[in-house]
Amino acid sequence: MPETTNPNYNISPDEKVAPVMAYMLNSIVWGDVIVKNAIRVGTWLRTHMAPDMLCLYNAKLLVTNSGGTTIHPLSLPEIHIPTAQIQAFLIVPPTKDPLDYDTNEPNRRMDPVTVISGAARIDGFMRFATMSNMKKYLEVNKENFSPIYDAEITNLAIPSLRAIHVQHVIVRQSTSMFMVRPI
């Protein structure tokens, strides 16, 4: 994965810097995280290595329920976000992780979905077993986050924000609405 470098970060040889974005109920935050080289950043919050508090450096905070017509994010040198408040999480393009699945795996398919998580609308694809569907997946999957692939993210509260296209985003199941999207 390409990573950003900044001489102001004090990182060890076994660490890297990656640009990420986190969506909460009423805000969007983006900035840099420092993680171990072995961590796949896009799936990090789905693992036992996920922090309780996510620390972003060189961060921007955009409040999405301000009701104003002018959009000005706050610039912050460092921000700490409780991971439990994160509704969606992604690596900022053009940076990306390797795929977290085998494209040649038999008996799997990608189904088009729309996910509403806070003010974010995410149109993308979920990967299911051929004998499954979204309803079955959501009934049995007990993970906090579910992956959405080849996604376009728009903001319902601030329609003037341009859409973001990402290879992969994870969404918190307990705070999201999942919809089957016709092809």
Stockholm file with secondary structure:
# STOCKHOLM 1.0

chainA/1-183         MPETTNPNYNISPDEKVAPVMAYMLNSIVWGDVIVKNAIRVGTWLRTHMAPDMLCLYNAKLLVTNSGGTTIHPLSLPEIHIPTAQIQAFLIVPPTKDPLDYDTNEPNRRMDPVTVISGAARIDGFMRFATMSNMKKYLEVNKENFSPIYDAEITNLAIPSLRAIHVQHVIVRQSTSMFMVRPI
#=GR chainA/1-183 SS CCCBCCTTSCCCTTEEEEEEEEECSSEEEEEEEEEETTCCGGGGGGSTTCCSEEEEEEEEEEESSSCCSSCCCEEEEEEEEEGGGCSEEEECTTCCCCCSSCTTCTTEEEEEEEEEETTEEEEEEEEEETTCCHHHHHHHCCCSEEEEEEEEEEESSCTTSCCEEEEEEEEEGGGEEEEECCC
#=GC SS_cons         CCCBCCTTSCCCTTEEEEEEEEECSSEEEEEEEEEETTCCGGGGGGSTTCCSEEEEEEEEEEESSSCCSSCCCEEEEEEEEEGGGCSEEEECTTCCCCCSSCTTCTTEEEEEEEEEETTEEEEEEEEEETTCCHHHHHHHCCCSEEEEEEEEEEESSCTTSCCEEEEEEEEEGGGEEEEECCC
//
